[in-house]
Amino acid sequence: MKNIIFKAIVGSQSYGTAIEGKSDIDYKGVYMQNNDELLSFGYKEQINVTKDETYYEVRRFLELLQSGNPT
């Protein structure tokens, strides 16, 4: 995926509670859509690459920050 501006490990790996051999690695991040998508009906506030990897578009990320959403 291109235009990723931030990517972090979340979940048990980041909390230090992962169990070796059992815990997976989860990622969340922020991405920027290109201008053509933003100015058309192609806006995507969130992309779920897999069940363990999710990216939020900058606008959605800022909305989550504003509301105090810890995810």
A tleap script that builds the chain and sets N, CA, C and O, in Angstrom:
source leaprc.protein.ff14SB
mol = sequence {
  NMET LYS ASN ILE ILE PHE LYS ALA ILE VAL
  GLY SER GLN SER TYR GLY THR ALA ILE GLU
  GLY LYS SER ASP ILE ASP TYR LYS GLY VAL
  TYR MET GLN ASN ASN ASP GLU LEU LEU SER
  PHE GLY TYR LYS GLU GLN ILE ASN VAL THR
  LYS ASP GLU THR TYR TYR GLU VAL ARG ARG
  PHE LEU GLU LEU LEU GLN SER GLY ASN PRO
  CTHR
}
set mol.1.N position { 0.848 -1.179 0.000 }
set mol.1.CA position { 0.000 0.000 0.000 }
set mol.1.C position { 0.887 1.232 0.000 }
set mol.1.O position { 1.831 1.319 0.785 }
set mol.2.N position { 0.593 2.176 -0.865 }
set mol.2.CA position { 1.396 3.390 -0.916 }
set mol.2.C position { 0.724 4.518 -0.153 }
set mol.2.O position { -0.439 4.407 0.234 }
set mol.3.N position { 1.445 5.583 0.058 }
set mol.3.CA position { 0.989 6.779 0.761 }
set mol.3.C position { 0.805 6.576 2.262 }
set mol.3.O position { 0.078 7.341 2.896 }
set mol.4.N position { 1.443 5.569 2.841 }
set mol.4.CA position { 1.399 5.382 4.287 }
set mol.4.C position { 2.336 6.409 4.914 }
set mol.4.O position { 3.499 6.523 4.527 }
set mol.5.N position { 1.811 7.157 5.889 }
set mol.5.CA position { 2.644 8.159 6.542 }
set mol.5.C position { 2.997 7.768 7.977 }
set mol.5.O position { 3.860 8.386 8.600 }
set mol.6.N position { 2.324 6.737 8.499 }
set mol.6.CA position { 2.620 6.271 9.858 }
set mol.6.C position { 2.130 4.832 9.979 }
set mol.6.O position { 1.022 4.509 9.551 }
set mol.7.N position { 2.951 3.980 10.557 }
set mol.7.CA position { 2.585 2.576 10.776 }
set mol.7.C position { 3.147 2.150 12.122 }
set mol.7.O position { 4.314 2.402 12.422 }
set mol.8.N position { 2.308 1.498 12.940 }
set mol.8.CA position { 2.742 1.109 14.279 }
set mol.8.C position { 2.252 -0.299 14.609 }
set mol.8.O position { 1.231 -0.759 14.098 }
set mol.9.N position { 2.999 -0.957 15.466 }
set mol.9.CA position { 2.574 -2.250 16.003 }
set mol.9.C position { 1.655 -1.960 17.181 }
set mol.9.O position { 1.980 -1.146 18.045 }
set mol.10.N position { 0.507 -2.630 17.211 }
set mol.10.CA position { -0.474 -2.433 18.280 }
set mol.10.C position { -0.821 -3.780 18.907 }
set mol.10.O position { -0.324 -4.821 18.478 }
set mol.11.N position { -1.662 -3.749 19.909 }
set mol.11.CA position { -2.121 -4.990 20.529 }
set mol.11.C position { -1.113 -5.561 21.521 }
set mol.11.O position { -0.317 -4.834 22.116 }
set mol.12.N position { -1.168 -6.868 21.682 }
set mol.12.CA position { -0.359 -7.532 22.711 }
set mol.12.C position { 1.138 -7.319 22.519 }
set mol.12.O position { 1.883 -7.252 23.497 }
set mol.13.N position { 1.587 -7.213 21.269 }
set mol.13.CA position { 3.013 -6.969 21.025 }
set mol.13.C position { 3.444 -5.623 21.597 }
set mol.13.O position { 4.528 -5.514 22.171 }
set mol.14.N position { 2.617 -4.609 21.449 }
set mol.14.CA position { 2.985 -3.278 21.949 }
set mol.14.C position { 2.806 -3.153 23.463 }
set mol.14.O position { 3.475 -2.341 24.102 }
set mol.15.N position { 1.905 -3.956 24.038 }
set mol.15.CA position { 1.675 -3.906 25.485 }
set mol.15.C position { 2.658 -4.776 26.259 }
set mol.15.O position { 2.740 -4.688 27.484 }
set mol.16.N position { 3.411 -5.627 25.535 }
set mol.16.CA position { 4.341 -6.532 26.200 }
set mol.16.C position { 3.661 -7.740 26.805 }
set mol.16.O position { 4.206 -8.383 27.702 }
set mol.17.N position { 2.456 -8.056 26.311 }
set mol.17.CA position { 1.720 -9.209 26.849 }
set mol.17.C position { 1.619 -10.353 25.842 }
set mol.17.O position { 0.832 -11.280 26.031 }
set mol.18.N position { 2.405 -10.288 24.785 }
set mol.18.CA position { 2.357 -11.318 23.752 }
set mol.18.C position { 2.910 -12.633 24.284 }
set mol.18.O position { 3.840 -12.654 25.089 }
set mol.19.N position { 2.325 -13.718 23.823 }
set mol.19.CA position { 2.779 -15.061 24.180 }
set mol.19.C position { 3.538 -15.619 22.988 }
set mol.19.O position { 2.997 -15.713 21.886 }
set mol.20.N position { 4.782 -15.984 23.209 }
set mol.20.CA position { 5.634 -16.458 22.123 }
set mol.20.C position { 5.008 -17.672 21.438 }
set mol.20.O position { 4.606 -18.637 22.089 }
set mol.21.N position { 4.937 -17.598 20.126 }
set mol.21.CA position { 4.383 -18.690 19.337 }
set mol.21.C position { 2.873 -18.675 19.209 }
set mol.21.O position { 2.318 -19.445 18.425 }
set mol.22.N position { 2.190 -17.815 19.962 }
set mol.22.CA position { 0.722 -17.765 19.917 }
set mol.22.C position { 0.186 -16.403 19.478 }
set mol.22.O position { -0.861 -16.326 18.836 }
set mol.23.N position { 0.894 -15.343 19.818 }
set mol.23.CA position { 0.403 -14.004 19.509 }
set mol.23.C position { 0.867 -13.561 18.123 }
set mol.23.O position { 2.019 -13.762 17.737 }
set mol.24.N position { -0.054 -12.958 17.395 }
set mol.24.CA position { 0.293 -12.426 16.082 }
set mol.24.C position { 0.744 -10.972 16.229 }
set mol.24.O position { 0.754 -10.428 17.333 }
set mol.25.N position { 1.111 -10.356 15.120 }
set mol.25.CA position { 1.509 -8.956 15.126 }
set mol.25.C position { 0.426 -8.152 14.411 }
set mol.25.O position { 0.101 -8.424 13.256 }
set mol.26.N position { -0.124 -7.169 15.103 }
set mol.26.CA position { -1.176 -6.314 14.555 }
set mol.26.C position { -0.586 -4.949 14.236 }
set mol.26.O position { 0.247 -4.425 14.976 }
set mol.27.N position { -1.037 -4.379 13.110 }
set mol.27.CA position { -0.569 -3.065 12.674 }
set mol.27.C position { -1.736 -2.123 12.477 }
set mol.27.O position { -2.800 -2.529 12.009 }
set mol.28.N position { -1.539 -0.868 12.832 }
set mol.28.CA position { -2.467 0.206 12.491 }
set mol.28.C position { -1.628 1.369 12.001 }
set mol.28.O position { -0.469 1.527 12.383 }
set mol.29.N position { -2.239 2.184 11.141 }
set mol.29.CA position { -1.482 3.294 10.606 }
set mol.29.C position { -2.371 4.352 9.993 }
set mol.29.O position { -3.598 4.281 10.052 }
set mol.30.N position { -1.714 5.338 9.400 }
set mol.30.CA position { -2.386 6.484 8.775 }
set mol.30.C position { -1.870 6.589 7.348 }
set mol.30.O position { -0.677 6.425 7.091 }
set mol.31.N position { -2.780 6.864 6.428 }
set mol.31.CA position { -2.382 7.035 5.033 }
set mol.31.C position { -3.050 8.274 4.449 }
set mol.31.O position { -4.027 8.786 4.996 }
set mol.32.N position { -2.510 8.745 3.332 }
set mol.32.CA position { -3.081 9.892 2.626 }
set mol.32.C position { -3.591 9.428 1.272 }
set mol.32.O position { -2.867 8.785 0.512 }
set mol.33.N position { -4.832 9.757 0.978 }
set mol.33.CA position { -5.370 9.474 -0.346 }
set mol.33.C position { -4.875 10.533 -1.319 }
set mol.33.O position { -4.554 11.651 -0.915 }
set mol.34.N position { -4.813 10.187 -2.589 }
set mol.34.CA position { -4.394 11.185 -3.567 }
set mol.34.C position { -5.538 12.163 -3.837 }
set mol.34.O position { -6.690 11.890 -3.501 }
set mol.35.N position { -5.213 13.290 -4.439 }
set mol.35.CA position { -6.191 14.364 -4.657 }
set mol.35.C position { -7.374 13.924 -5.498 }
set mol.35.O position { -8.505 14.319 -5.214 }
set mol.36.N position { -7.147 13.118 -6.524 }
set mol.36.CA position { -8.248 12.671 -7.376 }
set mol.36.C position { -9.295 11.893 -6.581 }
set mol.36.O position { -10.496 12.075 -6.780 }
set mol.37.N position { -8.838 11.037 -5.691 }
set mol.37.CA position { -9.778 10.266 -4.868 }
set mol.37.C position { -10.506 11.162 -3.870 }
set mol.37.O position { -11.702 10.986 -3.636 }
set mol.38.N position { -9.797 12.113 -3.285 }
set mol.38.CA position { -10.410 13.015 -2.302 }
set mol.38.C position { -11.460 13.920 -2.923 }
set mol.38.O position { -12.470 14.225 -2.288 }
set mol.39.N position { -11.232 14.352 -4.160 }
set mol.39.CA position { -12.151 15.278 -4.816 }
set mol.39.C position { -13.298 14.581 -5.538 }
set mol.39.O position { -14.200 15.237 -6.057 }
set mol.40.N position { -13.262 13.273 -5.569 }
set mol.40.CA position { -14.341 12.522 -6.218 }
set mol.40.C position { -15.097 11.747 -5.143 }
set mol.40.O position { -15.042 12.081 -3.959 }
set mol.41.N position { -15.791 10.726 -5.571 }
set mol.41.CA position { -16.534 9.893 -4.620 }
set mol.41.C position { -15.704 8.694 -4.175 }
set mol.41.O position { -16.260 7.692 -3.724 }
set mol.42.N position { -14.389 8.785 -4.295 }
set mol.42.CA position { -13.516 7.670 -3.954 }
set mol.42.C position { -12.927 7.717 -2.559 }
set mol.42.O position { -12.001 6.964 -2.258 }
set mol.43.N position { -13.448 8.596 -1.691 }
set mol.43.CA position { -12.896 8.708 -0.337 }
set mol.43.C position { -13.118 7.420 0.437 }
set mol.43.O position { -14.230 6.894 0.479 }
set mol.44.N position { -12.048 6.914 1.053 }
set mol.44.CA position { -12.122 5.733 1.921 }
set mol.44.C position { -11.538 6.120 3.261 }
set mol.44.O position { -10.346 6.411 3.361 }
set mol.45.N position { -12.357 6.127 4.284 }
set mol.45.CA position { -11.879 6.561 5.594 }
set mol.45.C position { -11.025 5.516 6.283 }
set mol.45.O position { -10.252 5.838 7.186 }
set mol.46.N position { -11.160 4.254 5.862 }
set mol.46.CA position { -10.419 3.180 6.516 }
set mol.46.C position { -10.188 2.063 5.514 }
set mol.46.O position { -11.060 1.743 4.706 }
set mol.47.N position { -8.999 1.471 5.577 }
set mol.47.CA position { -8.700 0.322 4.734 }
set mol.47.C position { -8.253 -0.818 5.641 }
set mol.47.O position { -7.302 -0.677 6.410 }
set mol.48.N position { -8.942 -1.936 5.546 }
set mol.48.CA position { -8.573 -3.136 6.284 }
set mol.48.C position { -7.837 -4.052 5.317 }
set mol.48.O position { -8.461 -4.725 4.496 }
set mol.49.N position { -6.514 -4.079 5.413 }
set mol.49.CA position { -5.710 -4.914 4.530 }
set mol.49.C position { -5.926 -6.378 4.879 }
set mol.49.O position { -6.174 -7.205 4.001 }
set mol.50.N position { -5.832 -6.692 6.155 }
set mol.50.CA position { -6.142 -8.015 6.698 }
set mol.50.C position { -6.815 -7.774 8.043 }
set mol.50.O position { -7.006 -6.629 8.450 }
set mol.51.N position { -7.173 -8.853 8.731 }
set mol.51.CA position { -7.776 -8.660 10.056 }
set mol.51.C position { -6.764 -8.111 11.062 }
set mol.51.O position { -7.140 -7.642 12.135 }
set mol.52.N position { -5.491 -8.173 10.712 }
set mol.52.CA position { -4.432 -7.700 11.601 }
set mol.52.C position { -3.769 -6.407 11.143 }
set mol.52.O position { -2.807 -5.955 11.764 }
set mol.53.N position { -4.275 -5.801 10.058 }
set mol.53.CA position { -3.634 -4.602 9.519 }
set mol.53.C position { -4.689 -3.624 9.012 }
set mol.53.O position { -5.413 -3.914 8.059 }
set mol.54.N position { -4.768 -2.455 9.662 }
set mol.54.CA position { -5.771 -1.436 9.343 }
set mol.54.C position { -5.101 -0.074 9.219 }
set mol.54.O position { -4.209 0.274 9.993 }
set mol.55.N position { -5.556 0.693 8.220 }
set mol.55.CA position { -5.047 2.049 8.009 }
set mol.55.C position { -6.208 3.021 7.940 }
set mol.55.O position { -7.244 2.731 7.342 }
set mol.56.N position { -6.021 4.196 8.569 }
set mol.56.CA position { -7.033 5.246 8.570 }
set mol.56.C position { -6.559 6.403 7.703 }
set mol.56.O position { -5.390 6.784 7.755 }
set mol.57.N position { -7.462 6.960 6.906 }
set mol.57.CA position { -7.140 8.140 6.115 }
set mol.57.C position { -6.942 9.296 7.083 }
set mol.57.O position { -7.551 9.305 8.153 }
set mol.58.N position { -6.119 10.259 6.744 }
set mol.58.CA position { -5.748 11.350 7.658 }
set mol.58.C position { -6.969 12.022 8.269 }
set mol.58.O position { -6.992 12.275 9.474 }
set mol.59.N position { -7.977 12.314 7.468 }
set mol.59.CA position { -9.174 12.989 7.995 }
set mol.59.C position { -9.827 12.140 9.084 }
set mol.59.O position { -10.196 12.661 10.137 }
set mol.60.N position { -9.972 10.841 8.838 }
set mol.60.CA position { -10.588 9.949 9.830 }
set mol.60.C position { -9.710 9.836 11.071 }
set mol.60.O position { -10.218 9.806 12.192 }
set mol.61.N position { -8.412 9.773 10.879 }
set mol.61.CA position { -7.487 9.711 11.999 }
set mol.61.C position { -7.652 10.936 12.906 }
set mol.61.O position { -7.681 10.806 14.130 }
set mol.62.N position { -7.759 12.118 12.304 }
set mol.62.CA position { -7.943 13.335 13.090 }
set mol.62.C position { -9.282 13.346 13.819 }
set mol.62.O position { -9.375 13.853 14.936 }
set mol.63.N position { -10.328 12.785 13.188 }
set mol.63.CA position { -11.627 12.672 13.861 }
set mol.63.C position { -11.513 11.758 15.082 }
set mol.63.O position { -12.074 12.056 16.136 }
set mol.64.N position { -10.794 10.657 14.941 }
set mol.64.CA position { -10.602 9.735 16.066 }
set mol.64.C position { -9.824 10.407 17.192 }
set mol.64.O position { -10.149 10.235 18.367 }
set mol.65.N position { -8.795 11.173 16.829 }
set mol.65.CA position { -8.040 11.911 17.849 }
set mol.65.C position { -8.911 12.925 18.582 }
set mol.65.O position { -8.848 13.050 19.805 }
set mol.66.N position { -9.713 13.638 17.823 }
set mol.66.CA position { -10.570 14.671 18.400 }
set mol.66.C position { -11.581 14.090 19.386 }
set mol.66.O position { -11.907 14.724 20.390 }
set mol.67.N position { -12.074 12.890 19.100 }
set mol.67.CA position { -13.070 12.274 19.965 }
set mol.67.C position { -12.440 11.501 21.120 }
set mol.67.O position { -13.155 10.961 21.964 }
set mol.68.N position { -11.104 11.443 21.167 }
set mol.68.CA position { -10.433 10.737 22.255 }
set mol.68.C position { -10.483 9.231 22.096 }
set mol.68.O position { -10.343 8.501 23.077 }
set mol.69.N position { -10.680 8.757 20.882 }
set mol.69.CA position { -10.747 7.316 20.617 }
set mol.69.C position { -9.348 6.710 20.729 }
set mol.69.O position { -8.462 7.080 19.960 }
set mol.70.N position { -9.131 5.792 21.665 }
set mol.70.CA position { -7.786 5.250 21.865 }
set mol.70.C position { -7.306 4.321 20.750 }
set mol.70.O position { -6.115 4.019 20.679 }
set mol.71.N position { -8.198 3.867 19.889 }
set mol.71.CA position { -7.744 2.962 18.826 }
set mol.71.C position { -7.129 3.749 17.718 }
set mol.71.O position { -6.683 3.173 16.726 }
savepdb mol mol.pdb
quit
